[in-house]
Amino acid sequence: MENYTMATDKYELTMAQIYFNEKRFDEIAYFDGYFRTNPFGGSYTIMGGLYDMIEYLENFHFDEEDISYLESLGQYSKDFLEYLKNMRFTGDLYAIPDGTAVFPNETCFMIRANIIEAQIVETALLACFNHGCLVTTKAKRITNEAQKIPVWEFSSRRDRGIGSSIDVGRLAYIGGCAGTSNVYGGKKFGIPTFGTMAHSFVQSYSTEYDAFLAFAKTYPEDCLFLVDTYDTLKSGIPNAIRVSREYLEPRGYRLKGIRIDSGDLVFMSKAAREMLDFYGYSDVGICLSNGLDEYSIENLLKNNTPVNSFGVGDNLGASKERVNGVYKLAALEYENVLLPKIKISGDSVKTTNPGVKKVYRFYDNDSDKILGDVICRDNEKIDRSSYLLVSSDEPWRKIHLNDYSVRNLLMPIFIGGQLVYKKPSLTEARDYCNQEFSTLSNCITSIHTLSEYPVYLSEEEKMLKEEMLLNNMIHCAEIAKENLEYQKKYVKRG
């Protein structure tokens, strides 16, 4: 397991040095991790990255080389470096499990730890969260449009670095992909792998027929030929059929499939299906690739394109979107006194929800569909028989709930530095993601319509936020008055 403790922004260590100098070791900080808008212009996000967060915190420590490097910078005291040398993660992590649909501005993970630890882990946790949510969400959008047709993750050569290419396979698998082309990912995570040949393989032989024949001699039981290197209909498919008839079938094997990676995929696939069927190969599958995403897959199926599997690369692991996850201080605790904290901004979406919180999800008992989420104070009790959801920004928007079940989304992952969460297998995480996705309504899962899922503050949380906003307004007015008096004195003296 690799040690990524030093994968933090320098200002985390700069702040930690100050906390250390001021002896704030026993001060407990609560940080919320969440995002502000759904990626891909959609109405939902799929939680991802918890697996990597767990690995990171389990192996959190500064080794001798780390300490030597920090010492060479000449910016950290010997006492502080000695403190770092003995540091391990001793705090708590609560998080929503990977594969759960999550929504803007609700806490997706929460750290409770001494302020130095909580500050240093920020960067790595956000990196895990942002990347994990991005890939898992994209995979779910794509596999949902593909319906029951398998989607293979082909993005390794387009991903942002080797580590990313390995993780994409795992995250995409949770999001519904059938497997990955990345062999390392298959080895590390036990994910099914898929891959046959590239255009360069076909080009390396004198003829396309020779290339297919060479492949068939080595892998007679698994022949899926890439047929668009020269001409799909005039060369590729005829050569694939010829190799099957002349070499495979006499030896008890049969052509398994073809892959088309260019051209008009609707036309090519239909023409290929017609040709294969005409020559008695109706059992031969067609795999389509070439810059596919959820929109192109939807279009292919709307046009009744005959296809048995998809290969998706660029637009899965290397999409141009991002998840804008943030990590914000919600409370400080010292000598058993809890002080809620709030960050205020002229941009209302950047004003945080203060205090230690829980996130509850309401499900309709008849349909099992989700009805809405409520962010509430940590010690609040949720009425299990009747609940009124009231929008904070638009108080006239109300949803009166009856006949529902309630679930606390934030699960304990680490308590006192010890892992208490049983990590699911990838298959279990994938099945869980599918089950959770089935609780979303069609208006939320649609890739064409934007639907705002209700995430509301409880009355107690709303009152706390309004009180802190008011107190801040009064405080700022007092500070402004003091500054004005100071400036008057300064001008008179000048």
Backbone torsions as a table, in degrees:
resi	resn	phi	psi	omega
1	MET	NA	124.8	-176.6
2	GLU	-75.8	144.9	179.5
3	ASN	-95.2	111.0	-178.6
4	TYR	-106.9	22.3	-176.6
5	THR	-58.9	-35.5	-179.2
6	MET	-78.2	-3.7	178.6
7	ALA	-79.8	62.3	-179.5
8	THR	-132.4	156.0	176.4
9	ASP	-71.0	146.8	-175.5
10	LYS	-60.9	-33.4	-177.2
11	TYR	-67.7	-19.0	174.1
12	GLU	-63.9	-43.8	179.2
13	LEU	-72.5	-33.5	176.8
14	THR	-61.8	-46.4	177.8
15	MET	-66.1	-39.1	-179.6
16	ALA	-62.1	-38.3	177.2
17	GLN	-60.4	-41.3	179.8
18	ILE	-66.6	-45.3	176.8
19	TYR	-56.1	-41.9	-179.2
20	PHE	-64.2	-46.2	-178.9
21	ASN	-60.1	-33.5	-177.8
22	GLU	-93.3	10.6	173.6
23	LYS	56.5	47.1	180.0
24	ARG	-97.5	31.0	-175.4
25	PHE	-61.8	-32.5	-174.5
26	ASP	-94.4	7.4	179.3
27	GLU	-86.8	124.2	-176.9
28	ILE	-95.7	130.5	179.4
29	ALA	-111.8	143.8	174.6
30	TYR	-114.7	120.1	177.8
31	PHE	-117.4	135.9	175.7
32	ASP	-99.9	135.9	172.3
33	GLY	-109.4	125.2	-179.6
34	TYR	-158.6	179.3	177.6
35	PHE	-128.7	163.7	-172.3
36	ARG	-102.0	-30.2	179.7
37	THR	-140.8	149.1	176.9
38	ASN	-70.9	142.5	176.9
39	PRO	-76.3	165.1	174.9
40	PHE	63.7	19.0	-179.6
41	GLY	65.0	23.4	-176.1
42	GLY	-94.9	-174.7	-177.0
43	SER	-109.1	3.6	-179.5
44	TYR	-152.0	164.4	172.8
45	THR	-133.7	147.4	175.8
46	ILE	-103.7	125.9	-179.9
47	MET	-60.0	133.5	177.2
48	GLY	-150.1	160.5	176.1
49	GLY	102.4	-9.7	-177.8
50	LEU	-63.2	-39.9	178.7
51	TYR	-54.1	-46.0	-179.0
52	ASP	-70.1	-35.6	176.0
53	MET	-59.6	-43.0	-179.2
54	ILE	-62.7	-47.2	179.7
55	GLU	-60.4	-40.8	-179.1
56	TYR	-64.1	-47.9	-176.8
57	LEU	-71.5	-32.6	177.6
58	GLU	-63.3	-31.6	-175.0
59	ASN	-108.2	18.8	-175.5
60	PHE	-70.4	113.0	174.2
61	HIS	-170.6	153.4	174.1
62	PHE	-98.1	121.1	179.4
63	ASP	-89.8	-179.8	-174.7
64	GLU	-60.6	-40.1	179.2
65	GLU	-64.5	-37.5	177.7
66	ASP	-62.1	-46.9	-178.2
67	ILE	-64.4	-41.3	179.3
68	SER	-61.5	-42.1	179.3
69	TYR	-64.3	-45.8	-179.6
70	LEU	-63.3	-36.5	178.0
71	GLU	-64.5	-36.2	-178.6
72	SER	-66.5	-20.1	179.3
73	LEU	-74.4	-19.9	177.2
74	GLY	68.0	24.8	-176.4
75	GLN	-118.8	-2.2	-175.6
76	TYR	-127.2	138.6	-176.8
77	SER	-71.9	157.4	178.9
78	LYS	-62.3	-39.0	179.4
79	ASP	-63.3	-41.0	179.4
80	PHE	-66.5	-41.8	178.7
81	LEU	-64.9	-35.3	176.2
82	GLU	-66.1	-37.7	176.6
83	TYR	-62.7	-44.6	179.6
84	LEU	-64.1	-36.9	-177.9
85	LYS	-58.8	-32.8	-177.9
86	ASN	-98.7	4.8	-174.7
87	MET	-77.5	136.6	169.0
88	ARG	-133.9	161.8	177.1
89	PHE	-74.5	119.8	-177.2
90	THR	-117.6	7.8	-173.9
91	GLY	-95.3	-162.2	180.0
92	ASP	-113.9	146.1	170.5
93	LEU	-128.5	124.3	170.9
94	TYR	-113.1	138.3	-177.4
95	ALA	-152.8	156.1	171.5
96	ILE	-81.5	131.0	-175.3
97	PRO	-61.1	148.4	174.0
98	ASP	-55.3	139.5	178.7
99	GLY	97.9	-8.0	179.1
100	THR	-84.8	138.5	172.9
101	ALA	-69.9	129.8	179.8
102	VAL	-129.8	164.7	-170.1
103	PHE	-137.8	161.7	-173.6
104	PRO	-56.4	140.5	170.2
105	ASN	71.5	7.9	173.1
106	GLU	-101.5	143.8	-177.0
107	THR	-63.0	119.5	177.8
108	CYS	-97.1	-27.7	170.4
109	PHE	-150.9	153.8	-177.0
110	MET	-138.9	130.2	177.0
111	ILE	-104.5	131.6	170.1
112	ARG	-123.5	111.7	-177.1
113	ALA	-159.2	168.2	175.3
114	ASN	-60.8	150.8	-165.5
115	ILE	-60.5	-28.6	179.5
116	ILE	-71.0	-48.5	177.7
117	GLU	-60.6	-46.9	-176.1
118	ALA	-61.0	-33.3	-179.7
119	GLN	-74.4	-42.6	-174.4
120	ILE	-68.0	-33.6	-175.5
121	VAL	-79.7	-6.9	-173.5
122	GLU	-53.9	-53.7	-171.6
123	THR	-61.7	-48.0	-177.6
124	ALA	-65.0	-41.3	-179.5
125	LEU	-63.8	-41.6	178.7
126	LEU	-66.4	-37.6	178.4
127	ALA	-62.2	-43.7	177.5
128	CYS	-61.7	-46.0	-176.1
129	PHE	-65.8	-50.1	-176.3
130	ASN	-63.9	-46.8	-179.4
131	HIS	-68.2	-43.5	-178.6
132	GLY	-60.9	-47.2	-179.9
133	CYS	-64.9	-38.1	-177.2
134	LEU	-62.6	-50.4	-175.4
135	VAL	-71.3	-43.5	-178.2
136	THR	-64.4	-39.2	178.0
137	THR	-64.8	-45.7	-179.9
138	LYS	-62.4	-42.3	179.4
139	ALA	-61.6	-41.3	-179.5
140	LYS	-68.4	-38.8	177.0
141	ARG	-61.1	-42.3	-178.0
142	ILE	-70.9	-48.9	-176.6
143	THR	-68.7	-28.5	176.4
144	ASN	-66.4	-40.5	178.3
145	GLU	-71.6	-29.3	178.5
146	ALA	-73.7	-10.1	-180.0
147	GLN	61.1	-120.8	-177.2
148	LYS	-99.6	7.7	178.5
149	ILE	-81.4	128.3	-177.5
150	PRO	-60.7	140.8	175.5
151	VAL	-118.6	126.0	177.4
152	TRP	-102.2	136.9	179.8
153	GLU	-83.8	117.2	-176.2
154	PHE	-116.5	24.0	-164.2
155	SER	-91.9	0.3	-170.5
156	SER	-51.8	-42.7	-176.2
157	ARG	-73.9	-10.7	-179.4
158	ARG	-108.6	-6.5	-174.9
159	ASP	-72.5	167.7	-175.6
160	ARG	-92.2	72.0	177.4
161	GLY	104.2	161.2	-176.0
162	ILE	-63.7	-46.4	-178.8
163	GLY	-58.7	-41.7	179.0
164	SER	-63.1	-41.8	-177.0
165	SER	-63.4	-30.0	178.8
166	ILE	-76.5	-44.5	-178.3
167	ASP	-68.4	-31.3	-178.7
168	VAL	-58.9	-41.1	179.5
169	GLY	-58.5	-43.8	179.8
170	ARG	-67.2	-46.4	-178.3
171	LEU	-65.4	-40.2	179.0
172	ALA	-66.6	-34.0	178.8
173	TYR	-65.4	-41.9	175.9
174	ILE	-60.6	-38.3	-179.8
175	GLY	-76.3	2.7	173.1
176	GLY	114.9	-5.2	179.3
177	CYS	-66.7	152.1	-177.4
178	ALA	-75.0	-26.4	-178.7
179	GLY	173.2	-166.6	-173.7
180	THR	-132.6	158.1	172.5
181	SER	-87.6	-10.2	-174.3
182	ASN	-83.6	113.9	-175.0
183	VAL	-66.6	-38.2	178.7
184	TYR	-62.5	-41.3	177.4
185	GLY	-62.6	-39.6	176.7
186	GLY	-61.9	-42.5	179.8
187	LYS	-66.5	-47.4	-174.1
188	LYS	-70.2	-39.5	-171.5
189	PHE	-111.5	-3.7	-179.3
190	GLY	71.7	30.0	-179.4
191	ILE	-86.9	141.2	173.4
192	PRO	-58.3	140.9	179.9
193	THR	-114.6	154.8	-176.8
194	PHE	-145.6	138.2	176.1
195	GLY	173.0	140.2	-178.8
196	THR	-125.4	-76.9	-175.1
197	MET	-148.3	161.4	175.3
198	ALA	-109.9	168.6	176.0
199	HIS	-59.8	-35.3	-179.5
200	SER	-61.8	-33.0	177.2
201	PHE	-62.7	-46.2	179.7
202	VAL	-64.0	-42.0	-178.4
203	GLN	-66.5	-25.5	-176.3
204	SER	-72.7	-10.3	177.6
205	TYR	-103.7	159.1	-178.7
206	SER	-61.2	-38.0	179.1
207	THR	-136.2	160.2	176.0
208	GLU	-62.9	-38.6	178.4
209	TYR	-58.5	-45.2	-179.9
210	ASP	-61.0	-38.8	179.2
211	ALA	-63.8	-48.0	179.7
212	PHE	-63.0	-39.5	-179.7
213	LEU	-65.0	-41.3	178.1
214	ALA	-62.0	-41.3	178.1
215	PHE	-62.9	-44.6	-177.7
216	ALA	-62.5	-34.9	-179.5
217	LYS	-67.1	-31.1	-180.0
218	THR	-90.9	-37.0	-177.6
219	TYR	-126.9	62.8	-175.6
220	PRO	-64.3	-26.1	-177.1
221	GLU	-87.7	-2.7	-173.2
222	ASP	-142.2	51.5	-176.1
223	CYS	-89.2	105.8	171.5
224	LEU	-125.1	108.5	-170.8
225	PHE	-96.1	138.8	172.8
226	LEU	-82.5	112.2	-165.2
227	VAL	-105.8	8.1	-174.0
228	ASP	-111.5	20.6	-179.4
229	THR	-65.1	-38.2	-177.4
230	TYR	-118.5	-63.4	178.6
231	ASP	-153.3	112.8	-172.3
232	THR	-57.5	-49.9	-171.9
233	LEU	-86.2	-32.5	-177.0
234	LYS	-91.2	-21.9	-175.6
235	SER	-126.6	-54.5	-171.9
236	GLY	-58.9	-57.1	-177.0
237	ILE	-68.5	-43.8	175.8
238	PRO	-56.9	-40.4	178.3
239	ASN	-67.5	-38.0	177.4
240	ALA	-62.3	-43.8	178.6
241	ILE	-65.1	-41.0	-179.2
242	ARG	-62.6	-45.1	178.9
243	VAL	-63.0	-37.9	178.4
244	SER	-63.4	-45.1	-176.7
245	ARG	-72.7	-40.3	-172.8
246	GLU	-85.2	-28.4	-175.4
247	TYR	-119.8	-49.9	-173.2
248	LEU	-69.7	-55.0	-172.7
249	GLU	-63.2	-39.0	175.5
250	PRO	-61.4	-20.0	-179.2
251	ARG	-104.4	11.8	175.7
252	GLY	86.1	12.9	179.3
253	TYR	-111.8	178.0	-179.0
254	ARG	-154.1	149.6	176.4
255	LEU	-57.4	131.4	-177.2
256	LYS	-92.5	-40.5	-177.6
257	GLY	-175.0	174.1	174.1
258	ILE	-129.3	155.4	174.6
259	ARG	-123.8	133.2	176.7
260	ILE	-113.6	126.9	-171.1
261	ASP	-123.9	15.0	179.9
262	SER	-161.7	169.8	176.1
263	GLY	83.8	-170.3	176.3
264	ASP	-75.8	100.8	-171.6
265	LEU	-66.5	-30.8	177.5
266	VAL	-65.0	-52.5	-179.1
267	PHE	-63.8	-48.4	-176.6
268	MET	-61.5	-41.7	-178.5
269	SER	-67.2	-41.3	179.0
270	LYS	-66.3	-42.1	178.9
271	ALA	-66.3	-39.3	178.7
272	ALA	-64.7	-42.4	179.3
273	ARG	-62.2	-42.1	-179.9
274	GLU	-63.5	-42.3	-179.3
275	MET	-67.4	-45.4	179.9
276	LEU	-61.6	-44.5	-179.8
277	ASP	-63.2	-40.8	-177.9
278	PHE	-60.5	-37.0	-178.2
279	TYR	-93.4	12.1	174.3
280	GLY	87.0	23.5	-178.9
281	TYR	-117.1	47.2	179.7
282	SER	-67.5	-17.1	179.4
283	ASP	-86.6	-7.7	-178.3
284	VAL	-79.0	127.9	-176.5
285	GLY	-83.2	159.4	176.9
286	ILE	-119.9	123.0	175.6
287	CYS	-107.3	130.5	179.8
288	LEU	-112.5	139.2	174.9
289	SER	-140.2	-165.3	178.6
290	ASN	98.7	79.0	172.3
291	GLY	62.0	33.1	-176.7
292	LEU	-76.0	151.5	170.4
293	ASP	-146.5	-170.3	-176.5
294	GLU	-63.9	-33.8	-177.4
295	TYR	-73.9	-43.9	179.6
296	SER	-68.8	-34.5	177.3
297	ILE	-67.2	-42.0	176.8
298	GLU	-58.6	-43.1	-179.0
299	ASN	-65.6	-40.3	178.4
300	LEU	-59.5	-45.4	-177.2
301	LEU	-73.5	-32.5	175.7
302	LYS	-62.2	-30.0	179.9
303	ASN	-92.5	17.5	176.3
304	ASN	55.0	39.2	179.5
305	THR	-69.7	125.7	177.5
306	PRO	-73.0	115.2	-177.3
307	VAL	-150.0	142.4	-179.5
308	ASN	-110.4	-18.1	176.2
309	SER	-163.3	159.3	177.9
310	PHE	-121.7	146.0	169.3
311	GLY	-115.1	119.3	-176.1
312	VAL	-119.2	125.7	-176.9
313	GLY	-117.9	-90.8	-171.8
314	ASP	-44.7	-46.6	-171.1
315	ASN	-83.9	7.0	177.8
316	LEU	-104.9	-61.4	-177.1
317	GLY	-90.0	-16.7	-175.7
318	ALA	-125.3	37.1	179.9
319	SER	-64.7	157.0	-176.9
320	LYS	-82.9	-5.0	-179.8
321	GLU	-79.7	177.1	173.9
322	ARG	-151.6	159.1	171.4
323	VAL	-102.7	123.1	-174.8
324	ASN	-90.3	60.4	179.9
325	GLY	-68.7	146.4	179.3
326	VAL	-133.0	164.5	-175.2
327	TYR	-135.5	104.9	-169.2
328	LYS	-123.0	139.5	178.2
329	LEU	-66.8	126.9	-177.9
330	ALA	-110.9	-25.8	-178.7
331	ALA	-166.6	157.1	171.9
332	LEU	-124.9	143.6	-179.4
333	GLU	-130.2	127.1	178.1
334	TYR	-143.2	126.5	-178.0
335	GLU	51.2	47.2	175.7
336	ASN	65.8	14.9	174.5
337	VAL	-106.3	122.7	-177.3
338	LEU	-100.3	125.8	179.7
339	LEU	-116.4	108.8	176.4
340	PRO	-62.5	145.9	179.2
341	LYS	-125.5	147.7	-179.6
342	ILE	-138.0	140.1	171.5
343	LYS	-104.3	126.7	-175.6
344	ILE	-110.8	137.7	-178.5
345	SER	-139.2	152.5	174.0
346	GLY	-65.7	-22.9	173.7
347	ASP	-90.7	109.1	-170.4
348	SER	-56.9	-32.2	-177.7
349	VAL	-67.9	-19.0	179.6
350	LYS	-92.5	-2.7	174.0
351	THR	-79.3	124.4	-170.9
352	THR	-84.7	163.9	173.4
353	ASN	-93.1	120.7	-171.2
354	PRO	-80.4	162.7	171.0
355	GLY	84.7	174.6	176.8
356	VAL	-83.3	131.2	-169.0
357	LYS	-131.1	163.4	167.8
358	LYS	-124.0	158.8	176.5
359	VAL	-122.1	118.9	179.8
360	TYR	-107.8	140.6	177.2
361	ARG	-115.3	133.8	-179.2
362	PHE	-102.4	133.4	179.3
363	TYR	-119.5	138.2	174.8
364	ASP	-73.1	127.9	-176.1
365	ASN	-69.0	-25.8	-179.3
366	ASP	-80.1	-47.6	-174.0
367	SER	-98.8	-14.7	-173.8
368	ASP	65.7	11.3	177.0
369	LYS	-82.0	151.7	179.8
370	ILE	-79.2	144.1	-174.9
371	LEU	-105.7	-30.7	-176.7
372	GLY	166.2	161.8	177.9
373	ASP	-116.4	148.2	177.7
374	VAL	-127.4	127.2	173.8
375	ILE	-93.9	120.2	-175.3
376	CYS	-133.4	170.2	177.0
377	ARG	-64.2	150.5	-174.7
378	ASP	-58.9	-33.0	-175.4
379	ASN	-98.7	8.8	-179.4
380	GLU	-73.2	149.9	172.7
381	LYS	-104.4	134.2	179.6
382	ILE	-96.3	127.4	176.9
383	ASP	-66.3	124.1	-175.8
384	ARG	-89.5	0.5	-177.1
385	SER	-114.2	-30.4	-178.5
386	SER	-155.6	137.1	-178.7
387	TYR	-149.3	140.7	179.5
388	LEU	-111.7	114.1	175.3
389	LEU	-87.4	123.4	-179.2
390	VAL	-125.6	124.9	-179.8
391	SER	-66.0	135.4	178.5
392	SER	-71.0	-40.3	-176.8
393	ASP	-81.7	-32.0	-178.6
394	GLU	-130.1	81.0	-172.0
395	PRO	-59.8	-16.3	176.5
396	TRP	-74.8	-14.8	177.1
397	ARG	-83.8	107.2	-176.4
398	LYS	-129.1	142.0	174.9
399	ILE	-127.2	116.6	179.6
400	HIS	-94.0	115.4	-174.2
401	LEU	-99.9	137.5	172.5
402	ASN	-141.4	157.6	177.0
403	ASP	54.1	62.4	-177.3
404	TYR	-135.5	165.6	169.7
405	SER	-118.5	156.7	-174.0
406	VAL	-126.3	143.0	179.9
407	ARG	-135.8	133.2	173.5
408	ASN	-81.7	117.0	-172.5
409	LEU	-77.5	-31.6	-175.4
410	LEU	-80.2	115.2	-178.3
411	MET	-100.1	144.7	174.1
412	PRO	-69.3	126.4	179.9
413	ILE	-109.1	-53.4	171.9
414	PHE	-120.0	137.6	171.7
415	ILE	-129.6	122.6	-178.2
416	GLY	58.5	33.9	178.6
417	GLY	82.2	-3.8	-178.2
418	GLN	-103.8	134.0	178.3
419	LEU	-70.8	120.5	-178.9
420	VAL	-114.9	-0.8	-176.2
421	TYR	-98.2	130.7	176.4
422	LYS	-83.7	110.8	-178.2
423	LYS	-66.3	126.3	178.4
424	PRO	-72.2	155.7	171.5
425	SER	-67.9	165.0	179.1
426	LEU	-62.3	-37.3	178.0
427	THR	-64.5	-41.3	177.9
428	GLU	-64.4	-41.2	179.0
429	ALA	-64.8	-38.3	179.2
430	ARG	-66.6	-44.6	178.1
431	ASP	-63.9	-40.0	178.1
432	TYR	-62.2	-43.4	179.3
433	CYS	-60.4	-43.7	178.7
434	ASN	-61.8	-42.1	-179.7
435	GLN	-65.3	-45.0	178.9
436	GLU	-63.7	-39.0	-179.6
437	PHE	-64.4	-31.9	-179.7
438	SER	-67.7	-14.3	178.5
439	THR	-85.3	-5.3	179.4
440	LEU	-87.6	142.7	177.8
441	SER	-75.8	161.0	-178.8
442	ASN	-61.8	-31.9	-179.0
443	CYS	-68.9	-24.4	177.6
444	ILE	-82.4	-39.4	-176.4
445	THR	-82.1	-11.6	-179.3
446	SER	-61.2	139.0	177.6
447	ILE	-89.5	-0.9	-176.4
448	HIS	-110.9	-27.3	-178.9
449	THR	-111.9	142.1	178.9
450	LEU	-99.8	118.7	-178.7
451	SER	-123.2	127.7	-177.9
452	GLU	-85.8	112.2	177.8
453	TYR	-75.5	135.6	-175.9
454	PRO	-73.3	113.3	171.2
455	VAL	-119.8	109.6	-172.9
456	TYR	-116.9	158.1	171.5
457	LEU	-88.2	142.6	173.0
458	SER	-68.1	165.6	-179.9
459	GLU	-61.1	-39.7	-178.7
460	GLU	-67.4	-42.8	179.3
461	GLU	-66.9	-39.5	179.0
462	LYS	-63.9	-41.5	179.0
463	MET	-64.2	-41.6	178.6
464	LEU	-62.3	-44.0	-179.0
465	LYS	-64.0	-45.2	179.8
466	GLU	-64.4	-39.3	178.6
467	GLU	-63.4	-43.3	-179.1
468	MET	-69.5	-35.7	176.4
469	LEU	-64.5	-41.2	178.6
470	LEU	-65.8	-45.3	179.3
471	ASN	-61.2	-38.2	178.9
472	ASN	-66.2	-39.3	179.3
473	MET	-62.1	-43.5	178.7
474	ILE	-64.4	-43.6	-179.5
475	HIS	-61.2	-44.8	-179.1
476	CYS	-63.9	-36.1	177.7
477	ALA	-64.8	-40.4	179.2
478	GLU	-65.7	-42.6	178.9
479	ILE	-62.9	-42.6	179.4
480	ALA	-61.0	-39.8	179.1
481	LYS	-64.6	-43.9	178.8
482	GLU	-61.8	-42.3	180.0
483	ASN	-64.5	-37.9	178.9
484	LEU	-63.7	-44.7	178.5
485	GLU	-61.7	-40.5	179.2
486	TYR	-63.2	-43.1	-179.1
487	GLN	-64.9	-36.4	178.6
488	LYS	-63.4	-42.7	179.0
489	LYS	-64.6	-41.8	-177.8
490	TYR	-64.0	-42.1	-180.0
491	VAL	-65.2	-41.2	-179.8
492	LYS	-63.5	-42.8	-180.0
493	ARG	-65.6	-36.7	-179.9
494	GLY	-65.2	NA	NA
